[in-house]
Amino acid sequence: ALSPQAAMTKLGQWLCGLALLGSAWAALALTLPGLRLPAPYRQALLPLPIYLLVAFGCYSLATVGYRLATFNDCEEAAVELQEHIRAARADLRQRGLR
Amino acid sequence: MAAGGADKFSVLLPTYNERENLPLVVWLLARTFQESGNNFEIIIIDDGSPDGTQEIAEQLEKIYGSDKILLRPRARKLGLGTAYIHGMKHATGNFIVIMDADLSHHPKFIPEFIRKQKEGNFDIVSGTRYKGNGGVYGWDLKRKLISRGANFITQVLLRPGASDLTGSFRLYRKEVLQKLMEKCVSKGYVFQMEMIVRARQLGYTIGEVPISFVDRVYGESKLGGNEIVSFLKGLLTLFATT
C-alpha cells in the first residue's frame, strides 16, 4: 500500500518544505505591507536561513566524523575467514576438487 | 511456500573470474545450511569467466549434487541486475539470498538473516555494515570516510529507513525480489539502493542484521572518481524520481 508521502518524490517534498518555510520567513522577516513585525523580531529572523544552513553543516560534519570514528574494524572476522578458507581447501581437496 | 510447506533458500551467486573464491563460498554455504538444517540451493550465474570459474562450478556440482548446485551460466558479462533475473527464473526456493561471491560476505550471517526474517515477518532482511557490531575489514580511513559520507548524503536525501543502502548481502522473499526487479533500472551501487527505496514505496518491510564485510580486493582500487560521480548521478536521479 502506498503511503501518502510516497506519492510525492523526495525532491518534491523538499521543494514543498522549502517553499513553505521560505514564504513564512519572507512574510515575517522582509518588509511587506500588511504584516509588520516589530523591527527587533525582523532583524532576528532575517539571517535565520544562513544560521540554519551553517548549523546543518556543523551537524553533518559532526555526524559523519562520529560515524567515521566509530566505524567497526572487523579484525576477528578476517582472522576467522582465513581459518575457514584453510579448512575449506583441505576438505574440498579430500572431496576431489582440483 | 516451497513444496512441502518448509522454507527453501535459493542463493544467487553471480560470478566473474571467481575461480579461487567460488569453491570456498560454496563450501561455507553448504556447511552453514547443513548446520542450520535449512533446505537450500545455490544458483551460480557465471558470465563467461575466462579464468575457469565454470569448470570449478561443474566440479562443485558433482561434489554437492545438481539439486544443490545449479549452474546457469551466460555467454558474457551482462550485469548484476540481469544476473538476478536470470537466476531467479530457476530458483525453487521461496526465499532468495543475494551476496557477493568473493568472500567479502560470510555465509555465517545467513541463519541470522533467517532468524530476523521470522522474528518480524520481514519481506527483506538487509545486512548492514553501519549498525550494531557490523563493520568492515581492510578499508583505510579515506575509504571509510567516502563510505560514511556517501551514506550520510543518501540518508538525508532519501530517508530510506535502512542504514546500509549500497550493501548487497540481503535476504528477500522471492515474490518481493521479482516485483522489485521489474521496477529497478539503475546500475552498480545505485541498483542496490534503488531496490530498498522501491521496496519502501511498495510498502514492503525491511529488517536489518549487522554484518562484517571483509574486503580483500581493495588493494586493486575499486573506488575511483568515475564511480563516485556515477554514484552521485544515480543518487540524484533517485532523489528526483522516487
Boltz contact constraints between the chains, C-beta under 6 A:
constraints:
  - contact:
      token1: [A, 1]
      token2: [B, 203]
      max_distance: 6.0
  - contact:
      token1: [A, 6]
      token2: [B, 201]
      max_distance: 6.0
  - contact:
      token1: [A, 9]
      token2: [B, 242]
      max_distance: 6.0
  - contact:
      token1: [A, 10]
      token2: [B, 158]
      max_distance: 6.0
  - contact:
      token1: [A, 10]
      token2: [B, 239]
      max_distance: 6.0
  - contact:
      token1: [A, 11]
      token2: [B, 239]
      max_distance: 6.0
  - contact:
      token1: [A, 11]
      token2: [B, 240]
      max_distance: 6.0
  - contact:
      token1: [A, 64]
      token2: [B, 148]
      max_distance: 6.0
  - contact:
      token1: [A, 64]
      token2: [B, 149]
      max_distance: 6.0
  - contact:
      token1: [A, 64]
      token2: [B, 152]
      max_distance: 6.0
  - contact:
      token1: [A, 67]
      token2: [B, 148]
      max_distance: 6.0
  - contact:
      token1: [A, 68]
      token2: [B, 144]
      max_distance: 6.0
  - contact:
      token1: [A, 68]
      token2: [B, 145]
      max_distance: 6.0
  - contact:
      token1: [A, 68]
      token2: [B, 148]
      max_distance: 6.0
  - contact:
      token1: [A, 71]
      token2: [B, 144]
      max_distance: 6.0
  - contact:
      token1: [A, 72]
      token2: [B, 135]
      max_distance: 6.0
  - contact:
      token1: [A, 74]
      token2: [B, 135]
      max_distance: 6.0
  - contact:
      token1: [A, 74]
      token2: [B, 137]
      max_distance: 6.0
  - contact:
      token1: [A, 74]
      token2: [B, 212]
      max_distance: 6.0
  - contact:
      token1: [A, 77]
      token2: [B, 137]
      max_distance: 6.0
  - contact:
      token1: [A, 77]
      token2: [B, 212]
      max_distance: 6.0
  - contact:
      token1: [A, 77]
      token2: [B, 214]
      max_distance: 6.0
  - contact:
      token1: [A, 78]
      token2: [B, 137]
      max_distance: 6.0
  - contact:
      token1: [A, 78]
      token2: [B, 214]
      max_distance: 6.0
  - contact:
      token1: [A, 81]
      token2: [B, 214]
      max_distance: 6.0
  - contact:
      token1: [A, 85]
      token2: [B, 24]
      max_distance: 6.0
  - contact:
      token1: [A, 88]
      token2: [B, 24]
      max_distance: 6.0
  - contact:
      token1: [A, 88]
      token2: [B, 27]
      max_distance: 6.0
  - contact:
      token1: [A, 92]
      token2: [B, 23]
      max_distance: 6.0
  - contact:
      token1: [A, 92]
      token2: [B, 27]
      max_distance: 6.0
  - contact:
      token1: [A, 95]
      token2: [B, 63]
      max_distance: 6.0
  - contact:
      token1: [A, 97]
      token2: [B, 23]
      max_distance: 6.0
  - contact:
      token1: [A, 97]
      token2: [B, 59]
      max_distance: 6.0
